[in-house]
Every structure is written in C-alpha cells, then in structure tokens.
Amino acid sequence: MGPGPLAAAQQAKADHIPIYTISLGTASGTIPIKRNGQTVNTPVPVSSQELAQIAQASGGKAYTAADSAKANAVYSHLAVQLGHKKVKRELTADLAGGGLVLLLTGGALSLLWFRRLI
C-alpha cells in the first residue's frame, strides 16, 4: 500500500470521518479476463490487511465477508450503527435575513437608477 490511501485515511480521521472497509472475497479469488482472444483466469486476491490499515488509520473499523450473504449482514449492521437522524430546524431567521438583503439591494438599485428611494 502506497502513502496515498493511508494519508487519505489519516486526513479523514483529522476531519472526524471514520472509514469502514469491507473485504469481500478470498485470497484465491480469480476473474476471467479476455486477452488476445483468449480468456485467462486472473488472480484478484482481496487485501484484508491493507483495508484494515486504512480503517484503523481513519478511526473506523474493518469487516471481512467471504460471500454476499455475509456482506449483507455487515451492511445491515453498519446501517443500524451509522443510520441517520431527521432534525427539525427553524428557518424564520434565515428567511428574514434573505428578505432584508433583498430589501437593501432593491433600495440601493433604486438610488442608483432613479436617484431616490421611492
């Protein structure tokens, strides 16, 4: 693993953004790739150790899943753990501030164009 992913994980930690990694697959995994008209099984081993280093450097957690059923269980666990929350927020002050800005802009343009406020 080069300095890029680890440095990004450390920056994520500084920004309070944990990274959760999921290594899906096995060390002996392969995929078929066509080369020169022939299909060649190419090894694509998952690097659980590198993913764990990235997660640890960011303050997150690393998970391992050998198949899609296990991956679904990990995603379900993360959905409950991370989730989201709806928060009601008062917008009256924001809208009043926006109205004041429009009023002042209109007055300034009126002075500029007509040399009077009304």
C-alpha positions as CSV (number, residue, x, y, z in Angstrom):
1,M,0.0,0.0,0.0
2,G,1.4,3.4,-1.0
3,P,1.3,6.5,1.0
4,G,-1.8,7.8,-0.9
5,P,-4.6,5.7,0.7
6,L,-3.1,5.8,4.2
7,A,-2.5,9.6,4.0
8,A,-6.2,10.0,2.9
9,A,-7.3,7.8,5.8
10,Q,-5.3,9.9,8.3
11,Q,-6.8,13.1,6.8
12,A,-10.3,11.6,7.1
13,K,-9.5,10.9,10.8
14,A,-8.4,14.6,11.3
15,D,-11.8,15.6,9.7
16,H,-13.6,13.2,12.1
17,I,-14.7,10.9,9.2
18,P,-14.2,7.2,10.0
19,I,-13.8,4.8,7.1
20,Y,-15.4,1.4,7.3
21,T,-14.0,-1.2,4.9
22,I,-15.4,-4.5,3.8
23,S,-13.2,-7.0,2.2
24,L,-15.4,-9.3,0.1
25,G,-13.8,-12.3,-1.5
26,T,-11.0,-14.7,-0.8
27,A,-7.2,-14.8,-1.1
28,S,-7.6,-17.3,-4.0
29,G,-10.2,-15.3,-5.9
30,T,-10.0,-15.0,-9.8
31,I,-11.9,-13.3,-12.5
32,P,-11.9,-14.2,-16.2
33,I,-10.3,-11.6,-18.5
34,K,-10.1,-11.8,-22.2
35,R,-6.6,-11.3,-23.6
36,N,-5.6,-11.7,-27.2
37,G,-8.9,-13.6,-27.9
38,Q,-8.4,-16.0,-25.0
39,T,-10.0,-16.0,-21.6
40,V,-7.5,-16.1,-18.8
41,N,-8.4,-16.5,-15.1
42,T,-6.6,-13.7,-13.4
43,P,-6.0,-13.7,-9.7
44,V,-7.7,-10.9,-7.7
45,P,-6.9,-11.6,-4.1
46,V,-8.5,-9.4,-1.5
47,S,-6.1,-7.5,0.7
48,S,-7.8,-7.5,4.1
49,Q,-4.6,-6.3,5.8
50,E,-4.4,-3.1,3.7
51,L,-8.2,-2.4,4.1
52,A,-7.8,-2.9,7.9
53,Q,-4.9,-0.4,8.0
54,I,-7.0,2.2,6.2
55,A,-9.9,1.6,8.5
56,Q,-7.7,1.8,11.6
57,A,-5.9,4.9,10.4
58,S,-9.2,6.7,10.0
59,G,-10.7,5.6,13.3
60,G,-13.2,3.3,11.5
61,K,-13.5,-0.5,11.5
62,A,-12.6,-3.3,9.0
63,Y,-15.0,-6.1,8.2
64,T,-14.4,-9.3,6.2
65,A,-17.0,-11.1,4.2
66,A,-16.4,-14.4,2.3
67,D,-19.7,-14.3,0.4
68,S,-22.6,-12.0,-0.4
69,A,-24.7,-13.3,2.5
70,K,-22.1,-12.2,5.0
71,A,-21.6,-8.9,3.2
72,N,-25.4,-8.2,3.5
73,A,-25.1,-8.9,7.2
74,V,-22.2,-6.4,7.5
75,Y,-24.2,-3.8,5.6
76,S,-27.2,-4.3,7.8
77,H,-25.0,-3.9,10.9
78,L,-23.5,-0.7,9.5
79,A,-26.9,0.7,8.6
80,V,-28.1,0.3,12.2
81,Q,-24.8,1.6,13.6
82,L,-24.4,4.6,11.4
83,G,-28.0,5.4,10.4
84,H,-29.3,8.9,10.0
85,K,-31.5,11.2,12.0
86,K,-34.1,13.8,11.0
87,V,-33.7,17.2,12.8
88,K,-36.3,20.0,12.7
89,R,-34.7,23.4,12.2
90,E,-36.3,26.8,12.4
91,L,-35.9,28.7,9.2
92,T,-37.6,32.0,10.1
93,A,-34.3,33.9,10.8
94,D,-32.8,32.7,7.5
95,L,-35.8,33.8,5.5
96,A,-36.0,37.1,7.3
97,G,-32.3,37.7,6.7
98,G,-32.7,36.9,3.0
99,G,-35.7,39.3,2.8
100,L,-33.6,42.1,4.4
101,V,-30.8,41.5,1.9
102,L,-33.3,41.8,-1.0
103,L,-34.8,44.9,0.5
104,L,-31.4,46.6,0.9
105,T,-30.4,45.6,-2.6
106,G,-33.7,47.0,-4.1
107,G,-33.1,50.3,-2.2
108,A,-29.5,50.5,-3.4
109,L,-30.6,49.9,-7.0
110,S,-33.4,52.4,-6.7
111,L,-30.9,55.0,-5.5
112,L,-28.6,54.1,-8.4
113,W,-31.2,54.1,-11.1
114,F,-33.7,56.8,-10.1
115,R,-31.6,58.9,-7.6
116,R,-34.3,58.4,-5.0
117,L,-35.5,55.7,-2.6
118,I,-39.2,55.6,-3.5
